[in-house]
Amino acid sequence: MLETMGWISIIPVVLAVGLAFATRNTILSLATACIVGCALAGKGIFGFTDLLKVSLGNEDFIWVVIINMMVAVMAAYFHKSCAVEGFTKLVDKRDFKRKAIQLISWLLGCLIFFLDSFSPLFVGGVMRKLSDKAKILREKLAYICDSTSAPVAVFLPITIWSAYICGLAIGIGTIVIQNDALKVFVKAMPFNFFAIISVVFVGLLCAEIISENGPMKTAEKRIREEEKLLRDGAVPLMSAELDAMEVSKNIKTRIFLNFILPIIILLAISIGTFITLGSTKVMEGLVFVAVFMSISLKLQGMKLQEITDTFMQGIKEAMPAIILLELVYPLNTLSKEMGTTNFVINCTESFLKPELLPFVIFVVAAVMSFVTGSSWGTFAICMPIALPLAFNASGNQMTPLVFAYFADVEGGGVFGDHCSPVSDTTILSSMGAACDHIDHVRTQLPYALTVAVICAIGYLITGFIAA
């Protein structure tokens, strides 16, 4: 049995999710869950502040914060230089309808594949004005951003996700070096049901081949009858100030120089560093692009004070999401300390029969990732458990069963990252679309659960065929 505080360990996460849905106040819900969790863990009167110091004073959190701020700064520069407005007018000339705008958003999300943290912020920021004009729900834009971020990043073998996952597999069974792990990753791609179906599902929704259901259908009724992009009382995770920002009168609209070129530079740095260094230096790329754009705008004639004010406005716009992350990270740390994931594993050990293994592994990974909001943490725990079982069932040979188990963990881990209210990617999607966070979670969850059920059935069939 793995070490855990038992059923008490799931109280903070259940409390956070329950309060978030009941009150629609995510910050209050997360803060309450953290304080209650500290009390249950016996951390004392200063437990919460100590938890904040441990959770936020580390490289991972600082990395996410810098990415958030630099993407927001890029978005502010795009708006100030009239690049977004110019892009909007360029698309408007084509007279694209609502369906076309949805499909462009979906395609753009699929193309910005190299990092899930950047994709929703970029796609939402670029497409928001166009989607608003086309009367597309902010909740729907957030769903498109979310469904084309982590699911795409975990599927392709040329992302930072693949490097991390492959690293976890080295040393298990016949996987000796990185190249062995990469071969398994590639061969497991057809079994990565959740990633494939999630991206296809939202694509079909954008193409209006399938219709809205559940809370999303209710929201669609609101925009059709009342023309409201957000419900009354909604609190967008990004204020309207950025969209309302006045463009600079001191420079000309240059879409290539102030919009396309910065994206090309970022892509070149991200993909180039992945190929040469084995890791994607997205944060460094974003900082470089922010500096490049600052210098470029100055050379084009924008006043230094105007550049500084725009830079600070971008950082200001990132603060709502950063505050949420400042509470999500402590909650995740608390879950690790209390053994939440270990409790889930212990509860499901008795069900680990060979023919049910693919199904059980997917469900366990999905539950873990949802309650913790961490796909990478789920990968780190489940991969060392799932792969040895797969190799044992395969006679220590590289068989389709190994590939299925590998993809099992990937899909289950991405489920929570994709739809948990305490996941950073879900938060960033709400921020990118300037949508109320809980409204995004409520409208997206039925779709994510539908895809998860289809995947679970697929893995159940896979298990019985393999057995």
NORKAQUI-V611178 format. One record per helix or strand of 2 or more residues. SS is the DSSP state (H for helix, E for strand). FROM is the first residue (numbers start at 1). TO is the last residue. If there is no record, write none. Layout:
SS/FROM/TO
SS/FROM/TO
//
This chain:
H/6/23
H/26/40
H/47/56
H/59/80
H/83/93
H/98/111
H/116/133
H/138/147
H/150/155
H/160/169
H/178/191
H/193/206
H/214/226
H/255/277
H/282/299
H/304/338
H/340/351
H/354/372
H/375/393
H/400/419
H/424/432
H/437/466
//
